[in-house]
Amino acid sequence: MRCFRYGRVFAALAEDAWPVRHFLLDVAWALNDFVAAERKDLVFDWPQPGAVPDGGDKAFGAFFRHQTRTRTGSRVLLAGARVAALLGHPPPNESCVLDGGLYVCPETMDNQAKRDLWRLIQDLSRES
């Protein structure tokens, strides 16, 4: 799991999304209203010393809530099956809004999927 902040965007990328990371950085830029920002990597390490070995889902949920708690104008970018699963959802088979953030399905990046993703970004921009 790789996480980072890009301006007002918090992003969590699962391993299956890593091959399209450059595209996802462009998505984060769009969610940041095309304002350039410094990418700041965040670390979610599991398991923690002394922690319950199978408690990663709960720990990631707490980490996610801490990173996304109410910040004015903040946005969330999620990508990859493991991110959805850790947040308690079956992995969507297309990009959508998930837990208040933009979920990008990395397997479906054909031209139509990119147009649909762009519409989702525009909708999120209008809402905030």
PENORDA-V981635 format. One record per residue. N is the residue number from 1. BURIAL is # if it has 24 or more other C-alpha atoms within 12 Angstrom, else .. D_CENTER is the distance of its C-alpha to the mean C-alpha in Angstrom with 2 decimals. Layout:
n:N burial:BURIAL d_center:D_CENTER
n:N burial:BURIAL d_center:D_CENTER
This chain:
n:1 burial:# d_center:10.41
n:2 burial:# d_center:9.47
n:3 burial:# d_center:7.85
n:4 burial:# d_center:8.98
n:5 burial:# d_center:9.95
n:6 burial:# d_center:11.17
n:7 burial:# d_center:13.64
n:8 burial:# d_center:12.38
n:9 burial:# d_center:8.65
n:10 burial:# d_center:6.60
n:11 burial:# d_center:3.88
n:12 burial:# d_center:3.93
n:13 burial:# d_center:5.80
n:14 burial:# d_center:8.71
n:15 burial:. d_center:12.15
n:16 burial:# d_center:12.60
n:17 burial:# d_center:9.96
n:18 burial:# d_center:11.72
n:19 burial:. d_center:14.62
n:20 burial:. d_center:12.85
n:21 burial:# d_center:11.19
n:22 burial:. d_center:13.65
n:23 burial:. d_center:12.77
n:24 burial:# d_center:9.03
n:25 burial:# d_center:10.57
n:26 burial:# d_center:12.70
n:27 burial:# d_center:10.07
n:28 burial:# d_center:8.90
n:29 burial:# d_center:12.71
n:30 burial:# d_center:13.28
n:31 burial:# d_center:11.02
n:32 burial:# d_center:13.08
n:33 burial:# d_center:16.11
n:34 burial:. d_center:17.06
n:35 burial:. d_center:18.06
n:36 burial:. d_center:18.05
n:37 burial:. d_center:16.70
n:38 burial:. d_center:16.79
n:39 burial:. d_center:13.78
n:40 burial:. d_center:14.05
n:41 burial:. d_center:12.95
n:42 burial:. d_center:12.42
n:43 burial:. d_center:13.94
n:44 burial:# d_center:13.50
n:45 burial:. d_center:16.77
n:46 burial:. d_center:18.14
n:47 burial:. d_center:20.86
n:48 burial:. d_center:22.24
n:49 burial:. d_center:26.04
n:50 burial:. d_center:27.84
n:51 burial:. d_center:24.91
n:52 burial:. d_center:25.19
n:53 burial:. d_center:24.06
n:54 burial:. d_center:22.35
n:55 burial:. d_center:20.62
n:56 burial:# d_center:17.26
n:57 burial:# d_center:15.58
n:58 burial:. d_center:17.09
n:59 burial:. d_center:16.40
n:60 burial:# d_center:12.64
n:61 burial:# d_center:12.79
n:62 burial:. d_center:14.89
n:63 burial:. d_center:12.79
n:64 burial:# d_center:9.72
n:65 burial:. d_center:12.41
n:66 burial:. d_center:13.98
n:67 burial:# d_center:11.16
n:68 burial:# d_center:10.51
n:69 burial:. d_center:14.18
n:70 burial:. d_center:15.99
n:71 burial:. d_center:15.86
n:72 burial:. d_center:17.55
n:73 burial:. d_center:15.57
n:74 burial:# d_center:12.19
n:75 burial:# d_center:9.07
n:76 burial:# d_center:5.44
n:77 burial:# d_center:2.90
n:78 burial:# d_center:1.90
n:79 burial:# d_center:5.08
n:80 burial:# d_center:8.33
n:81 burial:# d_center:10.91
n:82 burial:# d_center:10.94
n:83 burial:# d_center:7.64
n:84 burial:# d_center:9.19
n:85 burial:. d_center:12.48
n:86 burial:# d_center:11.88
n:87 burial:# d_center:10.98
n:88 burial:. d_center:14.21
n:89 burial:. d_center:13.53
n:90 burial:. d_center:15.01
n:91 burial:# d_center:12.75
n:92 burial:# d_center:13.09
n:93 burial:. d_center:15.18
n:94 burial:# d_center:13.91
n:95 burial:# d_center:11.13
n:96 burial:# d_center:11.24
n:97 burial:# d_center:10.38
n:98 burial:# d_center:9.33
n:99 burial:. d_center:10.05
n:100 burial:. d_center:10.36
n:101 burial:# d_center:6.99
n:102 burial:# d_center:6.60
n:103 burial:# d_center:6.13
n:104 burial:# d_center:7.59
n:105 burial:# d_center:10.34
n:106 burial:# d_center:11.38
n:107 burial:. d_center:14.90
n:108 burial:# d_center:15.91
n:109 burial:. d_center:15.83
n:110 burial:. d_center:19.41
n:111 burial:. d_center:20.70
n:112 burial:. d_center:20.54
n:113 burial:. d_center:16.89
n:114 burial:# d_center:16.17
n:115 burial:. d_center:18.48
n:116 burial:. d_center:16.85
n:117 burial:# d_center:13.39
n:118 burial:# d_center:15.35
n:119 burial:. d_center:16.93
n:120 burial:# d_center:13.79
n:121 burial:# d_center:12.88
n:122 burial:. d_center:16.55
n:123 burial:. d_center:16.61
n:124 burial:# d_center:13.89
n:125 burial:. d_center:15.94
n:126 burial:. d_center:19.07
n:127 burial:. d_center:17.94
n:128 burial:. d_center:17.33
